[in-house]
């Protein structure tokens, strides 16, 4: 069974990771990378809080998320990474179908977690500079009485298009790498057939 994004401690992290995966920023220092993560997290939290307080209905929140992911997330880039070497062996029709289903799967995961939001917040606690333009931003999802606090690390990199979050670590597990391992395992077991991963994602949404 696919376990993508299924970290029961915080659906908020899954939602945020999707939204900022390819969000550009002008940050070039660790402090700016920290501010970037905090700012983008707050945008997600604000929408969730508005929904939780009855100021935003569920359909409006879903539309908000779908609009944001279409603007902020580079779905082809994400899917190219999770497909790994199998991307080169797939034709464009197979790739486009996988991208479409992957996007819907990611949105479905977020929407299934809406009822679990109970006032959690995200606090940036520091950062480490790995190399020039490559940062690990440390943060904690504060449960605020709704469970245990969860440490989350964000890998933020400088690219030609600006700064981008390229991965998130939750409870010791890097999300993008986990996605890649599971998707490529499914394809490998199907002798390189990318459509096997597409079918698996569809089944997971049923």
N, C-alpha and C positions, 0 to 999 in steps of 0.2 A: 504493500500500500504506500502511496506517495505520502511523504511527511512534509512536503514543501510548505514553509511558512508556519507550520503548526507548532508554535511555542505558546502553550496555554497560559504562561505567566503574563503575556502582554500582546494582545492583538494590535495595540497601538504601535508597537515597534514595526510590525509587518506593514502596517499602513504607511507609516512614515518612511520606511526604507524604500517602498515602491515610489512614493511621491518624489523623493529627493535623489533617487538613483542617478539621474542625469540632469539635475538642476544646475545650470551654470551660475557662477558667482565670480566676483572680481577679487576674491581673497587671495593673498599671496603670502600670508604669514600664519603662524599657528593661532595667534589671537583672533585673526579674521576668520579662520576656519572654525574656531569655536563659536564665534558670533553667528556665522552662517548656519551651523547646525542648530543652535538655540532658536534662531529666528524662524527657520523652516519648521522646526518641531512645534513652535508656538502656533503657526498657521493651522497645522493639523489639529492641535489641541483646542484651539478656539472654535473650530467647526464642530468637534465632538462635544465640547461643553455646551454650545448653542443647541445641539440636538438633545443632549441630556437634560437641559433645562426647559425644553419645550419651545425654544425660540426658532427651531429649524425642524421641519418634519423629516421623516426617514427618506422620502423620495427626493426632497431637496438636498439632503446630505449626500445621497447617492449620486445625484446629478453633479454636485460640487466635486466629488471625488473623481468621477469619470471625466469631467472637464479638465481637472488638474492633471490627471495622469496623461491625458492626450497632449497637453501642452508641455509638461515637465519631463515626462519619461520617454527616453529614446528606446522604444520597444525593440527595434531591430538590433541595436547594440547589445541590449540585455540578452535577447534570445541568441544572438551569435555567440555570446560568452557561454551560456548554459549548454548550447549544443556542442561546444568544443570542436574537435576534429571532424565530427560528423556533418558539420555545416557544409564543408567543401564537397561532400558527396551527394548533397540534396539538390534537387532542381528548385527553381524559383517558386513554383506553385506549392511545393511541399513546405518551403520556408515560410511563405506567406500564410499558409493555413496554420502552421505551428504558431507563428507570431500572433495571429488573431485569437487562437484558442488560449495561448499563454496569457494574453492580456485579459481575456474574460475570466480565466482561472484566478488571476491575481486579484481582480476586482471582486470576484465571488468570495475569496478568502476574507477580504476587508469587510464586505457587507455582512458576512456571517458573524463577525466579531462586534458589530455595532452594539448589540445588547449587553456586551461585557464591559463596556466603558463605564467606569465608576469614579471619575475624578482624578485619574492618574495624570501626573505631570512629568516633564522631562527636564532635568537639570544638568547642564554641562559642568563637569568637575575638573577639566584640565585637558592637556594634549601632549603628544610626543611627536617630534619632527623626525620622521624616518630618513628622509633625504630632502633635497631641495624640491619643494612643491608636492611633497608626499607626507601627509599627517595622519595620525591616529587621534581622533577626538574622543575623549572619555566622557561618559555621561551616566546618569542613573535615572531610571523610570521610577518615580516616587509613587508608591501605591496609595498613600494618603488614607490608610485604614482599610483599603480594599484587597489586602494581601501583602506579599513580600515585595520589597524594593528589588529592582532588577538592574544590574550593571549592563550597560550597552556601550560598545566601542564602534566608532564610525571611521572608515578609511576614506579620507578626503584627498583627492589628487588634483594637481593643476594640469590642465590639458590645453590644447589649442583653442578650445571653446570656453575656457574659464575653469573654475574649480568645480569638481563634481564629487559627490559621494559615490563610491564604486562598490562598497560592501558594508555590511553591518554585522557585528559580532554580538550574539545574545547568549548568555550563559555558556560561553566558551565555544560556541558554534558560529562559524561565518556563514551567513545566509546564502550569498551568491555561490560560494564554493559548494555548499550542500546541495543547492539546486542543480548545479552542474554535475555533481557526482551522481545524483539520482536520475537525472534525465539521460546522461550518457550511459548509465548502467542499463536503463530500459532499452535504449537504442542498440547497445551492444548485444543484449540478449536477443534482439530481433535482427541480428546480422546487419546492422547498419541502417535499418529502416526508420527514418525520422518520423514517419506517420505513426509508428508504434507509440512514441511519446505523446503525439497529438491525441491518440485514442485514450491513452492513460489519463491525460488531463481532463478529457471529456467525461470519462467514467468517474473521476474524482468529484466532478461537479454535480453528479446525479444524486 
